[in-house]
Amino acid sequence: MTEQSAATAPVPTETNAIDPAAGADRPAIRELLAMETRLTYADCDPAGIIYFATWFPWMERIQSEWMVRNDLRQDTLLQRFGFKTITRATECEYLAQAALFDRIEVSYGIARMGRSSVRGEVRMTRIDDGVQVARGSITVVILDADNTPIEVPEPMRSLVLAALRDR
């Protein structure tokens, strides 16, 4: 078997796992949502290669979309449930070059729930060849009306526990 770098290694084609070969720090995660995009000039530098910061809005977008699809719109959480979320941390690893007009699938899954936080994992995969071009995480903290961290409340808690249980 020949060795391949992380940037060129083939990505498993399982549709229910995010980054199953990433090692102990990134366990397999059940994909909860996937969205497709095509990179445009606004996403790329003058050479037509994705600008490094482009992935961060996509990471937030897919995490927000998962919440909206689960009736947890961030702009109504405080009024409806007595809590709100804020982004505490994000990170992104760039694994392969992505370029102008590449079609990208952005996938989201839940990695971890702490006492007052939830970390989602995001994978960006070039559709045409299945190469994972980036992976990242986005961690939100749950706050009450006074901006004090609180335990992850219902109904968010049940959704997150179900995602963690089913991986």
C-alpha positions, 0 to 999 in steps of 0.5 A, spaced: 500 500 500 502 506 498 502 512 503 498 518 501 498 525 504 492 527 508 491 532 502 491 527 497 488 521 501 481 519 498 475 520 502 470 515 504 464 515 500 460 513 506 454 518 507 453 518 514 459 519 517 464 526 517 471 524 516 471 517 519 479 517 518 481 523 521 484 520 528 482 520 535 481 528 535 476 527 530 471 521 531 466 519 526 460 523 526 453 522 523 451 527 517 445 531 519 445 536 514 449 537 507 448 543 502 451 544 495 455 550 493 459 552 487 465 557 488 464 564 485 469 570 484 467 572 491 470 566 494 477 566 491 483 570 490 485 573 484 489 566 482 482 563 482 483 559 488 479 559 494 480 565 499 482 562 506 476 565 510 471 563 505 469 557 509 467 560 515 461 563 513 459 556 510 460 553 517 456 558 520 451 557 515 450 550 515 450 550 523 444 555 523 441 552 517 441 545 522 438 549 527 432 553 523 430 546 520 430 543 527 425 549 529 431 553 533 432 559 529 437 563 533 433 570 533 427 567 536 430 562 542 430 567 547 423 569 547 421 562 545 425 558 550 429 562 554 436 561 552 440 564 546 447 561 543 453 565 541 459 562 537 465 561 542 470 558 537 471 556 530 477 552 526 478 550 519 483 546 516 485 546 509 486 539 506 486 541 498 486 546 494 479 548 491 478 553 485 473 557 482 467 554 480 468 547 484 462 544 486 463 543 494 458 539 499 458 542 506 456 537 511 454 538 518 454 533 524 454 534 532 461 532 535 460 534 542 456 536 547 459 540 554 455 542 560 453 549 556 456 548 549 455 544 543 461 543 538 459 541 530 463 538 525 463 541 518 466 537 512 467 541 505 468 536 499 469 537 492 463 534 489 466 532 482 472 528 485 470 526 492 476 530 495 475 533 502 478 540 501 477 542 508 474 540 515 472 545 521 468 546 527 464 551 530 462 551 538 456 555 540 455 556 548 448 557 551 446 563 555 441 565 559 438 572 558 443 575 563 449 572 558 450 567 563 452 560 561 447 555 562 446 547 561 444 545 554 436 546 555 431 542 551 429 542 546 436 543 543 439 538 548 434 532 546 436 533 538 444 534 540 443 527 544 440 524 539 445 526 534 451 523 538 447 517 540 446 515 532 453 516 530 
